[in-house]
Amino acid sequence: AQTVTQSQPEMSVQEAETVTLSCTYDTSESNYYLFWYKQPPSRQMILVIRQEAYKQQNATENRFSVNFQKAAKSFSLKISDSQLGDTAMYFCAHKGGSEKLVFGKGTKLTVNP
Amino acid sequence: DSGVTQTPKHLITATGQRVTLRCSPRSGDLSVYWYQQSLDQGLQFLIQYYNGEERAKGNILERFSAQQFPDLHSELNLSSLELGDSALYFCAGSAREGGTDTQYFGPGTRLTVL
C-alpha cells in the first residue's frame, strides 16, 4: 500500500522569503502521480501543483515549484516570495494505478508579516 | 472556486440519525470521489463512482453508502450516526489532465454528530 509522510507538522516563514515543505512517499508502482494541495482556513482543498513520475523535469506553477527525487521517493514543495495568503495546511498526495489519492498528514504553514 | 458544489455546508444531527450529503461535479466530470477528513484519521478516501458505477472503495463503513445518478451528481448516505462520524466530508470531481485524472474538490460538508 502507498504511504505518504510529511515530517514537518508546522512551519513558519517571513513574508517574501522562501520556504520548502518536505514529503516522502512509499510505493511499489512504477507509474504514479504526486500532488500538493493547499487547505486555507476556509477548509477548501485547492490543487497547487502536480508531478508525473515519468517526467524528470520538476513541475512549476508561478511561485510554487517541486523538487522531485524519484530514487529517494521525495517530493518537496518550494514556495518563493511567500505571501500572507499562502498561510494554510499543505497536503502531499500520491495517486497510483487506483484512482484514489493517498494523503500525508499535512504541514501547517504560517506566513508572518 | 473549483466548480464542484456540495450541499449542505454544515449539518448538525444526533447520534443514531441518518443524513444525506450531496455533490455536483463540474460539467464533463464523469468521476466523483468522496473523502472524509477527521482530526484523528486525516484525509481518507471513502469511495469512487464513475459514470454511475462504483469504481473503487476505500475505508468506507458499512453504515455509509453512496450512489451516482444519471445526471452525475452523487449522494453519500450516512446512517446510524456515531459521535466519531463528525468530520468534514469532501467530494471531488476529476478531469483528465497530463495523462491522469486530477481531482478538484468541493467546499466540503461539515458534519457534527451530537
Interface residues (C-beta under 8 A of the other chain):
Chain A: Y33 F35 Y37 S42 R43 Q44 M45 I46 L47 R50 E52 F91 K95 S98 E99 K100 L101 V102 F103 G104 K105 G106
Chain B: S2 S31 Y33 Y35 G42 L43 Q44 F45 Q48 R55 A56 G58 L88 F90 A92 S94 E97 G98 G99 T100 D101 T102 Q103 Y104 F105 P107 G108 R110
